[in-house]
Amino acid sequence: MKRLIIISFCIISLANVHAQQNNRLIQFINYFNNSQKFISFKPNADSAFFWIRKLASDKHYADLLTMFLHNSLAQAFILQNPATTDTGDIENNENKRILCKNILSKIMSDTTRYLKEAVTPIYFWVKIQENKNNLSELDSLTNEYISQELSLNNIYKNRIGRYGLLIYEIISKQTELKPLAEKLFRLIYSDLKDNQITVTDSSSRNDLDKRAWYRYLFAYVNYLKAQKYVYVNSKGEEKTHALDKEENYLKAAFDYSPDLIDRNYDSECFYDRFFLLGKGKESFKENYLNFLINSNADKKKVLSVLLKIALVEPVYRNRLKKYYENNNIYSETFEEYWQNAINTNAKVAPLISLHMLNNKLFSSKEFSGKWIIVDFWGTWCMPCRKELPELEKFYSSFIIKHTKNIALLTIACKDTKQRVLKYMEEKKYNFPVAMADNKIEKAYSVKSYPTKVLITPERKFITIPFHTDWKNFVKKYCSL
């Protein structure tokens, strides 16, 4: 998974910069890979530190440094599961922790201020782990973290928020430090609440990444607050009040769990989920749904929540349909209900009018009343090329059999007609291809490749999330 995210980042970047910048980026990817090599494959603290310093030498590629430090190096400091009994794993983990602690010390002693600042949140987290039973040190280190890191008013930078929550998890176990733990939590909670990112069709990739990160962490802290009220067994008004509190926080966790926009930028908080929740928890929607069902909530409310989940994760569509038909809440058929919900939440689809490889004009107007799946790709795009055999099979085995209901169009971007024709002939692909006009990508807010959008029969569209089973997504959405 880590390598997949890294490769995806590199290809997206290479597609959007000039040749000279490409060469610099390739150089920094080499720095990244060497840093990783001397930690995971040929352990050597001095060599790893050498390449990390190289990686920190150009702030233009801060994303690569952040990716390495906070998604790779920091993993060595995740505390082992006490249930682990494999002595080999325990020994390997401990050796890696010692190596990375050595590297961390070298960085903290280095004169490269930018690099030292980048790694400081990890340093605090590790020091607090090492002093988990020393109340005086825990108090001092946590207060220093609050005054030094949280005062920067940017808990996204260097994942300050992530490490703050990991520190909270440690110190909250000490009864004497609960007030300090709550102070730390409140500061992080307020920052997450107050700095949510509003995006538009013209928002940058960075803003979309930050939106996904801020929303997920805010969902997580609300989930944590809800847990305080789960085990309340008191009677009367106090119990009712506790249930109301639990529901409010679970609803906030539900509301800020990844939506269709966030799903396209899932990699931004993938590692935060891993650090905070072990194997990770992609959303907290199921927690809220179960709360409503177990508390015999109003059926319309349950249906509304199920619908919102299914629109992001269509695997829930059958469950939604069963609940809808069993409870007879509305008079319209389920298909009408589903279709209306999709169009209500989708955007108006810009007209597509492009020339195909055979010079014929494709116009989305001609497909009125049909679904259209549109794939933006390029012969230069490795992830695109990798999935094209799957796309060809989907076209020949599914699209052609359902031409009354759905059509497929692929759009070759940042490419030449000659190159695409040659590629299609070499691979013996038959799916329809149109050439981009440098406008259609902007109209559909395409920021990376491949990107797939689904246009409804009513001419609305949604962007199909990356890293998802897009074929099943399409089938569920289109009821096919």
N, C-alpha and C positions, 0 to 999 in steps of 0.2 A: 504493500500500500504506500509506504513512504516513497519508494522509487517511482511509482506511478504518478504521484503528485508532483515530484520534482521534474520528471520528463514532461508532463503536461505544461508546467510553468515555463520550461525552457522553450518549448515549441511555440507556445502562444507569444512569448517575447520575441523570438526570432522572426516571427511573421510580421512584426510591426515596427521594426527598426531598420535603419540603413545598414549597408554592408560593413562600414567601418565599425559601427556600434555592434554589429553581429560578432565581429572578431573579438571585441572586448568582452562581450558576454560569454562567448565560448571560453575565453581565457579564465573568466571568473567561475564558470562551471567546472573547469579543471581544478581551480583552487578548492572549490566545494568538494569535489570527488576525492581529492587527495587528503583533505581534512578528515573526511569520512573513513578513508582507507586506513589511516594510521590510528583510528580509534577501534574500528570494528573488524578489520581484516589483518592488519599488521601492527598491532598495538605498540605505539611509541609516542610518549608524551611530547618530546622535543620536536619531532617531525610534525605531529598534529598541530602543535602550537605555531610552528613556522608557517604552515599553510593557512591557519586561521587568521594570522596577522595579514597575510596576503589578501585573504577574503575581505578583511576589514579596511583595505587600502583605498577603496573607492565607494563613497556613500551612495553613488548612483545605483549600486547593486545591494542596497541595504536589505532588500527582500531575501536575497540568498544568504546573507549573514544571519538574519532573523530565523530563516528556515533551518539553518544548521544548528545554531546555538539552542533555540527553544523547542525544536521538534526532534533533534537528534541527540546533541550532547546532554541535554537535561534529562533524557530518558534514563541515563545511568543512575540518577538519584531518586527514582521512584522506589519507594520502600517495598521490599519483597513481601509477597503474600506469606503470612505465618504458616499457612497450610502446605507450603511447598516443601516436599521431602526429597526431591531429586538433588543429591549432593553435587552432581556435575553442574546443574543450573545454578545452584547457590554459589558455588565457587566461581563460576564464570561471571555471574552478576557482581560478586564482590570485587573480583579483579578489575572489571570494567569500571566500577565505582571508584576504586583507588586510582586508576589511570586518569579518569575524568576529573577527579578531585585535584590531582596534580596539575592537570591542564588549567583548571579553574584558578588555582593559586598563581600560576604563571601569568594568566590574563590579568588578575587583580593586581599583580605587581608590575605590570607593564605600563609604559608611559603613553600608550595609545589611548587617549581619553575616550574616544568614540567606542572602541572595543570594550573598555572597562565599564562604561555606562551600560552597554548592551547586556553584559553578563551579570551586573550587580543584583538584579532580582533573583537570579538563580543562586548566587552566593548567599543571600540572606536566607533563602529557603533551606539550603543545605546546612547552614550554621544553626538554624532553629531546629532542624531534624536532629543534629548532633547534641543539642542541649535540651531535648524534649522533657527531661526530668529535672532541669535546673531552672527553678522559677525565676530567680534573679536575672539570669541570662536571657530567658525567654521574654521577660518583661522589657529588658533593655533593648534587645534586638528588634522586637515587634514595634516598640515606640520609635526606634530609629528608622524602621521600614516605613512607618506612617509618615514621619516628618521628612524623610529623604525621598521616598519614591512616590507616595500618594500626593505629595505637595506639587508634583510636576503637572497635575491635572491632565494626565494623558495615560490612563491605565491600559490602553491598547498598545502603546509603544513598549516594546520589549516584554510584552505579555505581563505587565505589572499586575493587572487584575487577576490573572490566572494564579500567579505565585502568592498574591495576597490571600486568595481563597484557600490555597494549599496550606499557608501559614495559619489561617483561621482554623482549619481542620485540626491542626496539631495543638494549638494553645487552648482551644475551646474544651479540650479534655481535662484541663486543669481547673478545678473549682475556683481557686484563688484568682485565676486570670480570666474568668468569664466576662467581667466588665470590660476588660481590654479587648477580648475577642469580639464582643458585641460592638465595641467602638470601631474596630477594624472592619467588621462586616457592614455596619451602617454606612461607613465612608465609601466602600466599594459599591454597595447597593445604590446609594444616592448618585454616584458617578454614572453607573450603568443606566439608571432611570433617566437622568438629566441629559445624557449625551447620545441618545438614540439617533441614528442617521436616517434622514429623509432623502430618498433618491427619486430621480426622474429618468426618463428614457435617455437623457444625455449625460447621466452620471458616469463618473470614471470607474474603472475596474477597482481602484483603491477604495472608493466610497462604498462600492457594493460589497467588497471584502469586509470592510469595517462594519457595515450594517449587519452582515451575517454573524460576525463575532459578537457585537454588542447585544444583538437580540438573543443569541443562544445563551450567553452568560447571564443575561437578565432573566431568562426563563429558568436557568439553573438556580439562581439565588432565590427566586420565588418558590421553586420546588423545595429548596432547603427550609425556607420559612414555613411552608405547609407541613413539613414533617414534625414540627414542634407540636402540632395539634392532633396528630394521628392517634396518639395513645392517651388522650384525655378521657378518663372514665367517670368524671364527676357527673352529677345529676342536675336536672333543672336548667335554669338560665345559663349557668356557666358552661354546661355542655353544649347548649345551642349556640352560644357565642363562639365557642371553640370550633364548632363545625362550620359556622359562617366564615371564620377566619381562614380555616383550611380551604374552604371552597374558593374564597377570594384569591388566595395565593396560587392555588392550583389553576384557576382560570387565567391568571397572569402568566403562569408557566406555559399554559396552553396557547395563549394569544401570541407569545413571543417565541414559541417553538418555530423551527424553520418552515417558511412558506415556500411557494414555488420560486420566488426570487432567490431566497437563501439557498435553496437546494442546488442552484447553479453555481454557488460559491461555497460548497460544502467543505472543501479542503481547508478553508480558512480557520474553521474551529474543530476540525477533525482531531487534532492533537490535544486541544483543550479538553474535549470529551474524554480522550484517553487518559490524560493526567488526572482529571477530576473524578472520573467514574469508572476507571479500570478499562474494561472492554468498550466502554462508551455507551451512550444512550442518545440516539439520534434526535429524539424529541420527548416531550412530557405530555403529549396529547392523550395518550392512552390512560395516564394517571387521572386526568380530569374526567375523561369519559367513564372510567370505572367508578369514580367517586359519585358521579351523577346517577349511574345505574344502581349502585349499592344504596344510595340514599333515596331511591324512588322519586327522583326529580321529575318535573313536568316533561311529558313525552315530546313536546315540541322543542324543548331545550336540548334533550338528548339527540333528537333527530338533527337539529341544527349543528351540534358539535360533530356528529358522525359525518354529516355532509362536508363540513370544513376539512375534516381529516381525509375523506375520500378524494376531494379535489386536489389535494397535494400528494396523497398516496392512494392511487386508484385500486390497489389490492383490497381496500376496504369497501369497494363499491358493492360487492355481493352482500356484505354484512349490512350496509346501508339499505339496500333494496329489500332485504328480508325484514328489517325493522320497519321500513316504510309501509310495506304491504301487510304486515301483521297488525299494525296499529291504526290503520285507516284514518290518518290525521287530516289528509287533504283529499279533495275529490279528483284532482288530475292524476293521470297514470304516472307510474314511477319514471318512465322514459321522458315524459314531458317535464316532470319535476327536475330530473337530472340535467336535461338539455337546457332548461331555463337557468339553472344554477351555473352551469358552465359559461353561458353567454353573459350572465350578470357579472361574473368575476373576470372575464376575459377583456382584452383590448380590441379596438376596431382594427381590422386587418387592412393595411395599405394594399392598393391594387398591385398585382404582379403582372407586368407586361414585358416579357423578355424573349429574345430569339433563342431557339433551340439549336443544337449542333447541326440539325438538318435544315436550318434557316427558317423553319416555320415559327410563327409567333405563338408563344404561350400567353394566354390571358386568363387570370383567375376568374374573370367574369363568366367564362364559358363553363365553369364548374359550379354554377349556382345550385344550391341544394345538396352539395357533396362536401365531405370532409377532404381536406388537402393536407398531406404531410410534406413539409418542405425541409430539405436538408442542405445546409450551407457547408461546402467542403472545398478542397483544393488538392491537386496532384502533389503539391509540395508538403502537405500536412500528413505527418506520419500517423497520428491517431485516426485521421479520416481514412487513409489507405488501409489501415488495419481492420476497420469495421465494414469496408465496402463489400467484401464477399457476403457478409451477413445482410447488408442492405439489398444486394442483388437477389439473394435467396428470398428475402421478405417480399420483394417486388414480384418475383415470379411465382411464388407459392401462395401469397396472400392478396396483394393489391390487385393483380390481374383477375383473381376469382371474385373480387368484390368491387368491380369497376362501377357498379350502379351507386355505390355508397361512398367510395373513397378514391382519391387519386394521389399519385406521388410525383413530386418534382424535386430534382436536385439542382443546385445552383453552384457552378464552379466559380470560385472567387479568387481574385489576385492571380489569375492564370491566363493562358492564351488558348485560343480555340484549337490551334494546331497541336499543342501539347496535350490537351484534353482528348482530342480525337485519337491521337496515337495511344494514349494510355487506355482508353476504352476499348480500342481494337486489340491491344496486347492482352488485356485481362478478359476479353470477351464478355464485357458487361453490356446489359441491354436496358438498364433503367434510364429513364428520360433525364437529359441534362440540358440546362440553359446556361448561358454565359451571363455572369453578373455585369451590371452597368455602372458599378461604383456608387450607386444610389440605393439599391435595394437592401444592402447590408445595413446602412444607416437607418432606413425606414423600419427595419425589424430589430434594431438595436443589437446587432451581432457584434460581440466583443471577442470571441474566440472560436476556434474551429475544432471539431465539427459542432455546429449548432443546428438543432432541429426545432421547428415550430409546427404547431398543429392548428390549422384554420378550420373553424366550424362552418357548417352549412349556412349559418346566418352571417358569415363574414366577420367573425371575431377570431382572435388567436391567442394562444398561450405558448410559452417557450418550454419545451420538454427539458426537465432537469438533466444535467450531466450525471454520469456515473449511476445511471438508472437503467432498468430493463425497459428501454424505450419501446420495444415491440409490444410488450404486454401493456405498457402505459397507453399506447395508441388504441389497442384493441378494447381495453376497458373504457376509455373515454368515449370511443365511438360506438360502444355497445355491439361490437362485431365479434 
